[in-house]
């Protein structure tokens, strides 16, 4: 048996005085009380001399005092990293949430044991009372897991345009994840900085988090997946903020700030046909190992241009090792580059969503205005290009009738609408709920596949991607 892991919570904070109290309250209400909290309050040191930024520095100064007082009064085990006070801020080129996350995780790694867990949150995130306990339990179930991608749900705030922008972005995230899940790709997870956790041993294996101004969570989780499985599901959820922000280049804050119409070019809902092609190529890795067929190899390289077939074949003489090596090239970044460069200008958001629901065999009956249950999710997909669709039934949701009527309206009126933002908040929220339910069911199925094999430590699934 493995010793119970100790949980270390890592929270970066910049200009968060108005928000951090809520997540501290959530932490003080956790079912698990034996955990440690690391907070890094940070900003560039030069901001103290910038009239436009000095208010943020003062906000950070007050945040430090508030966090220390709160944790002292509630007996939270706090380590505060001050990269904010005069002379302690970042050099200008090192600023950003990535540097704060790295400082936090490096500090935790320096004092933690191999089996301990780093839980990454944001200062404006909310969590459920069982959040830390559930993470600890899941890592105990899967002693070779490198990381965990937590179920998430953005709470809406602001005016109609703000809410539409948030909803469209979450629809983008969920449709992307569902497409990867249905082709059973090993990088099928959503990397969100406030919804991830990592085992300390895996953190050390990948030599820590690479600090960037933004997007650090994407690359961090990609490296962790190459080091071991990512636990796909648990019985809790994290609620990231949907507030607008311009502090980083990528992520929820700046994307929501774009507004739904301006998201279309940067974050299109990628067409499922692109993922089908990725699935066909990846399922053919075994074939190019067995047969040196130039045509098959050329098709593979068209999707995975950095494959380096001869080198991989020579260095990985066993089939399972070769397939794993191929997936280290067909990773999350490779997939993103492929769909980004091959998305047709004629493929609208609505067309992509409609095609995805068609592939998943979700049909709406006009009489009931709800998905047709007998065939909503097929035990075996009749689509030969999508053999991985194995979900058995459509999950129930709150306010089912109203929700599904709204989704049905979106689907049925797709010919009259090209972009998601042309629909109402209620209709977009209904679509978001539908996609969340679909994604949850896929993730649960993947989780139970792992769970069924947890007493087979020699199974290839724990070591090799396939």
C-alpha positions as CSV (number, residue, x, y, z in Angstrom):
1,X,0.0,0.0,0.0
2,X,1.1,3.6,-0.7
3,X,1.1,6.1,2.1
4,X,-1.7,8.7,1.9
5,X,-0.3,11.6,-0.2
6,X,-0.1,15.0,1.4
7,X,-1.9,17.7,-0.6
8,X,-0.2,21.0,-1.5
9,X,-2.5,23.7,-2.9
10,X,-0.8,26.3,-5.2
11,X,-2.5,29.6,-5.8
12,X,-1.0,32.5,-7.8
13,X,-2.5,35.9,-7.1
14,X,-2.2,39.2,-8.9
15,X,-4.8,42.0,-8.1
16,X,-7.0,39.4,-6.4
17,X,-8.0,41.1,-3.1
18,X,-11.7,41.2,-4.0
19,X,-11.8,37.5,-5.0
20,X,-9.3,35.4,-3.0
21,X,-11.4,35.4,0.2
22,X,-13.9,33.1,-1.5
23,X,-11.4,30.4,-2.4
24,X,-9.8,30.7,1.0
25,X,-13.3,30.2,2.6
26,X,-13.8,27.1,0.3
27,X,-10.4,25.7,1.5
28,X,-11.2,26.3,5.2
29,X,-14.5,24.3,4.6
30,X,-12.7,21.3,3.0
31,X,-13.6,17.8,4.3
32,X,-9.8,17.2,4.3
33,X,-8.0,19.4,6.9
34,X,-4.5,18.1,6.6
35,X,-3.2,20.0,3.6
36,X,-0.7,22.9,3.0
37,X,-1.5,26.1,1.1
38,X,1.1,28.0,-1.0
39,X,0.2,31.4,-2.3
40,X,2.4,33.5,-4.6
41,X,1.4,37.2,-4.7
42,X,3.2,38.7,-7.7
43,X,3.7,41.4,-10.3
44,X,6.7,42.9,-12.1
45,X,8.8,45.0,-9.7
46,X,8.8,47.9,-12.2
47,X,5.1,48.4,-11.6
48,X,5.8,50.2,-8.3
49,X,7.2,53.1,-10.5
50,X,4.4,53.0,-13.0
51,X,1.5,55.3,-12.2
52,X,-0.9,53.2,-14.1
53,X,0.1,50.0,-12.3
54,X,0.8,51.1,-8.7
55,X,-2.8,50.5,-7.7
56,X,-2.3,46.8,-8.5
57,X,0.8,46.8,-6.4
58,X,-1.1,48.3,-3.5
59,X,-3.9,45.7,-4.1
60,X,-1.2,43.0,-3.9
61,X,0.2,44.4,-0.6
62,X,-3.2,44.3,0.9
63,X,-3.7,40.8,-0.4
64,X,-0.6,39.6,1.4
65,X,-1.9,41.0,4.7
66,X,-5.4,39.6,4.1
67,X,-4.1,36.1,3.2
68,X,-1.8,36.0,6.2
69,X,-4.5,37.2,8.6
70,X,-7.1,34.8,7.2
71,X,-4.9,31.7,7.4
72,X,-3.8,32.6,10.9
73,X,-7.3,32.9,12.1
74,X,-8.5,29.7,10.4
75,X,-5.4,27.6,11.1
76,X,-4.7,27.1,7.4
77,X,-1.1,25.9,6.9
78,X,0.3,28.8,4.8
79,X,3.5,29.4,2.9
80,X,3.4,32.8,1.3
81,X,5.8,33.6,-1.5
82,X,6.2,37.4,-1.9
83,X,7.1,38.4,-5.5
84,X,5.2,41.7,-5.0
85,X,6.8,43.9,-2.3
86,X,9.3,46.5,-3.5
87,X,12.5,44.8,-4.6
88,X,10.9,41.4,-4.7
89,X,8.8,41.6,-7.8
90,X,9.5,39.9,-11.1
91,X,12.0,41.2,-13.7
92,X,9.8,42.5,-16.5
93,X,10.6,39.6,-18.9
94,X,9.7,37.0,-16.2
95,X,6.3,38.2,-15.3
96,X,3.1,36.3,-15.8
97,X,1.0,33.6,-14.2
98,X,3.4,30.9,-15.6
99,X,6.2,32.2,-13.5
100,X,4.0,32.3,-10.4
101,X,2.9,28.8,-10.9
102,X,6.5,27.7,-11.4
103,X,7.6,29.4,-8.3
104,X,4.8,27.8,-6.3
105,X,5.4,24.3,-7.7
106,X,9.2,24.4,-7.4
107,X,8.8,25.5,-3.8
108,X,6.4,22.7,-3.1
109,X,8.6,20.1,-4.9
110,X,11.5,21.2,-2.7
111,X,9.7,20.1,0.5
112,X,7.3,17.4,-0.6
113,X,7.6,13.7,-0.8
114,X,7.5,11.8,-4.1
115,X,3.9,10.6,-3.6
116,X,2.5,14.0,-2.6
117,X,0.1,16.0,-4.8
118,X,0.3,19.5,-6.2
119,X,-3.2,21.0,-6.7
120,X,-3.3,24.0,-8.9
121,X,-6.0,26.6,-8.4
122,X,-6.6,30.3,-9.2
123,X,-7.4,33.0,-6.7
124,X,-10.9,33.6,-8.2
125,X,-11.8,29.9,-8.4
126,X,-14.5,28.1,-6.3
127,X,-14.3,24.5,-5.2
128,X,-16.6,22.0,-3.6
129,X,-16.1,20.8,0.0
130,X,-14.9,17.3,-1.1
131,X,-12.4,18.7,-3.7
132,X,-9.1,17.9,-2.0
133,X,-10.3,14.7,-0.4
134,X,-11.5,13.4,-3.8
135,X,-8.1,14.3,-5.4
136,X,-6.2,12.4,-2.7
137,X,-8.5,9.4,-3.0
138,X,-8.1,9.2,-6.8
139,X,-4.3,9.4,-6.7
140,X,-4.3,6.6,-4.1
141,X,-6.4,4.5,-6.5
142,X,-3.9,5.1,-9.3
143,X,-0.4,5.1,-7.9
144,X,1.3,5.4,-11.3
145,X,-0.9,8.3,-12.5
146,X,1.1,11.5,-13.2
147,X,-1.7,14.0,-13.1
148,X,-5.4,14.7,-13.0
149,X,-7.7,16.9,-15.1
150,X,-10.6,18.0,-12.9
151,X,-14.2,18.3,-14.1
152,X,-15.0,22.0,-14.5
153,X,-17.8,24.4,-15.0
154,X,-17.6,28.2,-15.5
155,X,-20.3,30.1,-13.7
156,X,-21.8,33.0,-15.7
157,X,-21.5,36.6,-14.7
158,X,-21.8,40.0,-16.3
159,X,-24.1,41.2,-19.1
160,X,-25.5,39.3,-22.0
161,X,-22.5,39.8,-24.3
162,X,-20.1,38.7,-21.4
163,X,-22.2,35.6,-20.8
164,X,-22.4,34.7,-24.5
165,X,-18.6,35.0,-24.8
166,X,-18.0,32.7,-21.8
167,X,-20.5,30.2,-23.1
168,X,-19.1,30.1,-26.6
169,X,-15.6,29.5,-25.2
170,X,-16.7,26.6,-23.0
171,X,-18.6,25.1,-26.0
172,X,-15.3,25.4,-27.9
173,X,-13.4,23.6,-25.1
174,X,-16.0,20.9,-24.7
175,X,-16.5,20.1,-28.4
176,X,-12.7,19.9,-28.8
177,X,-12.4,17.5,-25.9
178,X,-15.3,15.4,-27.0
179,X,-13.8,15.0,-30.5
180,X,-10.5,13.7,-29.0
181,X,-12.4,11.4,-26.6
182,X,-14.5,9.8,-29.2
183,X,-11.4,8.9,-31.3
184,X,-9.8,7.6,-28.0
185,X,-6.7,9.9,-28.3
186,X,-4.4,9.7,-25.3
187,X,-4.3,13.6,-25.0
188,X,-8.0,13.8,-24.6
189,X,-8.4,16.1,-21.6
190,X,-8.9,19.9,-21.1
191,X,-5.8,21.7,-19.7
192,X,-7.1,24.4,-17.3
193,X,-4.6,26.0,-14.9
194,X,-7.2,26.1,-12.1
195,X,-8.4,22.5,-12.7
196,X,-5.4,20.3,-12.6
197,X,-3.3,18.4,-10.2
198,X,0.1,16.6,-10.5
199,X,2.0,14.0,-8.5
200,X,5.3,15.4,-7.2
201,X,7.3,12.5,-8.6
202,X,5.9,13.2,-12.1
203,X,6.6,16.9,-11.6
204,X,10.2,16.1,-11.0
205,X,10.3,13.6,-13.8
206,X,9.3,16.2,-16.4
207,X,11.7,18.7,-14.7
208,X,9.0,21.0,-13.5
209,X,6.7,23.5,-15.1
210,X,8.1,25.5,-18.0
211,X,7.3,29.2,-17.2
212,X,5.7,31.2,-19.9
213,X,3.6,34.4,-20.0
214,X,0.5,32.2,-20.7
215,X,-0.4,28.8,-21.9
216,X,1.8,27.1,-19.3
217,X,-1.0,24.7,-18.3
218,X,-1.3,23.4,-21.9
219,X,2.4,22.4,-22.1
220,X,2.5,21.3,-18.5
221,X,-0.3,18.8,-18.9
222,X,1.1,17.6,-22.2
223,X,4.4,16.7,-20.6
224,X,2.7,15.1,-17.7
225,X,0.6,12.9,-20.1
226,X,3.8,11.6,-21.7
227,X,5.0,10.6,-18.2
228,X,1.9,8.6,-17.2
229,X,-1.9,8.5,-17.3
230,X,-4.0,11.5,-16.5
231,X,-6.9,10.6,-14.2
232,X,-9.9,11.7,-16.3
233,X,-12.8,11.8,-13.8
234,X,-13.8,12.2,-10.1
235,X,-16.9,13.0,-8.1
236,X,-16.2,16.7,-7.6
237,X,-16.0,19.8,-9.7
238,X,-14.1,23.1,-9.9
239,X,-15.7,26.4,-10.9
240,X,-13.2,28.7,-12.7
241,X,-14.0,32.4,-12.9
242,X,-15.5,33.7,-16.1
243,X,-14.3,37.3,-15.5
244,X,-12.6,39.2,-18.3
245,X,-8.8,39.7,-18.0
246,X,-6.0,41.1,-20.1
247,X,-3.1,39.9,-17.9
248,X,-2.2,37.0,-20.1
249,X,-2.3,36.3,-23.9
250,X,-4.2,33.0,-23.8
251,X,-6.7,31.5,-21.5
252,X,-10.3,32.1,-20.2
253,X,-9.9,35.8,-19.2
254,X,-8.5,37.2,-22.5
255,X,-10.7,34.9,-24.6
256,X,-13.9,36.0,-22.8
257,X,-12.7,39.6,-23.2
258,X,-12.6,39.2,-26.9
259,X,-16.4,38.8,-27.1
260,X,-18.1,35.9,-28.8
261,X,-18.0,37.4,-32.4
262,X,-14.2,37.9,-32.2
263,X,-13.6,34.4,-30.9
264,X,-14.7,32.9,-34.1
265,X,-11.4,33.4,-36.0
266,X,-9.1,32.6,-33.1
267,X,-11.1,29.7,-31.6
268,X,-13.3,28.1,-34.3
269,X,-15.4,25.1,-33.4
270,X,-13.2,22.6,-35.3
271,X,-15.0,20.2,-37.6
272,X,-15.2,16.6,-36.5
273,X,-13.9,15.4,-39.9
274,X,-10.5,16.7,-38.9
275,X,-10.5,14.6,-35.8
276,X,-11.7,11.6,-37.8
277,X,-8.6,11.9,-40.0
278,X,-6.4,12.1,-36.9
279,X,-8.1,9.0,-35.5
280,X,-7.5,7.1,-38.7
281,X,-3.8,8.0,-38.8
282,X,-3.2,7.2,-35.1
283,X,-5.0,3.9,-35.4
284,X,-2.6,3.1,-38.2
285,X,0.6,3.4,-36.1
286,X,0.7,-0.4,-35.7
287,X,0.3,-0.9,-39.4
288,X,3.3,1.3,-40.4
289,X,5.3,-0.6,-37.7
290,X,4.5,-4.0,-39.4
291,X,4.7,-2.8,-43.0
292,X,6.9,-0.2,-44.5
293,X,4.2,1.1,-46.9
294,X,5.2,4.5,-48.4
295,X,1.6,5.5,-49.0
296,X,0.6,4.8,-45.4
297,X,3.6,6.6,-44.1
298,X,2.9,9.6,-46.2
299,X,-0.6,9.8,-44.8
300,X,0.8,9.6,-41.3
301,X,3.3,12.3,-41.9
302,X,0.7,14.6,-43.4
303,X,-0.9,14.7,-39.9
304,X,2.2,14.1,-37.8
305,X,5.0,15.9,-39.7
306,X,7.6,15.5,-36.9
307,X,7.2,11.7,-36.8
308,X,10.8,10.8,-37.8
309,X,9.8,7.2,-38.8
310,X,13.2,5.7,-39.3
311,X,14.5,7.0,-36.0
312,X,11.4,5.9,-34.0
313,X,11.4,2.5,-35.7
314,X,15.1,1.9,-34.9
315,X,14.9,3.1,-31.3
316,X,11.6,1.3,-30.5
317,X,11.8,-2.3,-31.8
318,X,8.7,-3.4,-29.8
319,X,5.3,-2.6,-31.1
320,X,4.0,-1.1,-27.8
321,X,7.1,1.2,-27.5
322,X,6.8,2.3,-31.1
323,X,3.1,3.2,-30.8
324,X,3.9,5.2,-27.6
325,X,6.8,6.9,-29.4
326,X,4.4,7.9,-32.2
327,X,2.0,9.4,-29.7
328,X,4.8,11.5,-28.2
329,X,4.9,13.1,-31.6
330,X,1.2,13.1,-32.2
331,X,0.8,15.1,-29.0
332,X,-1.6,17.8,-27.9
333,X,0.4,20.5,-29.7
334,X,0.6,18.5,-33.0
335,X,-3.2,17.9,-32.9
336,X,-3.9,21.6,-32.3
337,X,-1.6,22.6,-35.2
338,X,-3.2,20.2,-37.5
339,X,-6.8,21.2,-36.9
340,X,-5.9,24.9,-36.8
341,X,-4.2,24.7,-40.2
342,X,-6.8,22.4,-41.9
343,X,-10.1,24.0,-40.7
344,X,-12.1,25.0,-43.8
345,X,-13.2,28.6,-44.0
346,X,-16.6,27.3,-45.0
347,X,-17.1,25.3,-41.8
348,X,-19.1,27.3,-39.4
349,X,-19.4,26.8,-35.7
350,X,-23.0,25.6,-36.1
351,X,-22.1,23.1,-38.9
352,X,-19.3,21.6,-36.7
353,X,-21.6,21.2,-33.7
354,X,-24.4,19.7,-35.8
355,X,-21.9,17.2,-37.3
356,X,-20.6,16.2,-33.9
357,X,-24.2,15.6,-32.6
358,X,-24.9,13.6,-35.8
359,X,-21.8,11.4,-35.2
360,X,-22.8,10.8,-31.6
361,X,-26.3,9.7,-32.9
362,X,-28.1,12.3,-30.9
363,X,-31.5,13.0,-32.4
364,X,-34.2,15.3,-31.3
365,X,-37.8,14.3,-31.6
366,X,-40.0,17.2,-32.6
367,X,-42.9,15.8,-30.5
368,X,-40.9,15.7,-27.2
369,X,-38.2,18.2,-28.0
370,X,-35.7,16.0,-26.2
371,X,-33.0,13.6,-27.4
372,X,-34.3,10.2,-28.7
373,X,-33.2,8.0,-25.9
374,X,-33.3,4.6,-27.5
375,X,-30.4,5.5,-29.8
376,X,-28.9,8.7,-28.4
377,X,-25.6,7.0,-27.5
378,X,-25.1,3.7,-29.3
379,X,-23.4,0.7,-27.7
380,X,-21.6,0.3,-31.0
381,X,-21.4,3.2,-33.4
382,X,-22.7,2.4,-36.9
383,X,-20.3,5.0,-38.3
384,X,-17.2,3.0,-39.5
385,X,-15.0,6.1,-39.1
386,X,-15.9,6.4,-35.4
387,X,-15.6,2.9,-33.8
388,X,-14.8,4.4,-30.4
389,X,-18.3,5.8,-29.7
390,X,-19.6,3.3,-27.1
391,X,-21.8,5.3,-24.8
392,X,-24.9,3.5,-23.9
393,X,-27.5,6.1,-23.0
394,X,-28.1,9.8,-22.8
395,X,-27.5,11.3,-19.2
396,X,-30.2,13.1,-17.5
397,X,-29.9,16.8,-16.8
398,X,-31.7,19.4,-14.7
399,X,-34.7,21.2,-16.2
400,X,-34.5,18.5,-19.0
401,X,-37.5,19.6,-21.1
402,X,-36.5,23.3,-21.3
403,X,-32.9,22.5,-21.7
404,X,-33.4,20.1,-24.6
405,X,-36.0,22.3,-26.3
406,X,-33.3,25.0,-26.4
407,X,-30.7,22.7,-27.9
408,X,-33.2,21.4,-30.4
409,X,-33.9,24.9,-31.5
410,X,-30.2,25.5,-32.1
411,X,-29.8,22.3,-34.1
412,X,-33.0,22.8,-36.1
413,X,-32.3,26.4,-36.9
414,X,-28.7,25.8,-37.9
415,X,-29.3,26.7,-41.6
416,X,-30.4,30.2,-40.6
417,X,-27.5,30.8,-38.2
418,X,-23.8,30.6,-39.0
419,X,-22.4,31.6,-35.6
420,X,-23.2,30.5,-32.1
421,X,-23.4,34.1,-30.7
422,X,-26.5,34.6,-32.8
423,X,-28.4,32.4,-30.3
424,X,-29.7,33.5,-26.9
425,X,-27.9,33.0,-23.6
426,X,-30.4,30.3,-22.6
427,X,-29.9,28.4,-25.8
428,X,-26.1,28.5,-25.6
429,X,-26.3,27.5,-21.9
430,X,-28.4,24.5,-22.9
431,X,-25.9,23.5,-25.5
432,X,-23.1,23.9,-23.0
433,X,-25.0,21.6,-20.5
434,X,-25.6,19.0,-23.3
435,X,-21.9,18.9,-24.2
436,X,-20.9,18.8,-20.6
437,X,-23.1,15.7,-20.1
438,X,-21.6,14.1,-23.2
439,X,-18.1,14.8,-22.1
440,X,-18.7,13.6,-18.6
441,X,-20.0,10.3,-19.8
442,X,-17.0,9.8,-22.1
443,X,-14.6,10.7,-19.2
444,X,-16.5,8.3,-16.8
445,X,-16.1,5.5,-19.3
446,X,-12.4,6.1,-19.6
447,X,-12.1,6.3,-15.9
448,X,-13.8,2.9,-15.4
449,X,-11.5,1.4,-18.0
450,X,-8.5,2.5,-15.9
451,X,-10.2,1.5,-12.6
452,X,-10.8,-2.0,-13.9
453,X,-7.1,-2.5,-14.5
454,X,-5.8,-0.9,-11.3
455,X,-4.7,-4.3,-9.9
456,X,-2.7,-5.1,-13.0
457,X,0.4,-3.0,-12.6
458,X,2.2,-4.7,-15.5
459,X,-0.5,-3.7,-18.0
460,X,0.9,-1.6,-20.9
461,X,-1.8,1.1,-20.2
462,X,0.2,2.5,-17.2
463,X,3.4,2.9,-19.2
464,X,2.6,3.2,-22.8
465,X,0.2,5.5,-24.7
466,X,-2.0,3.7,-27.2
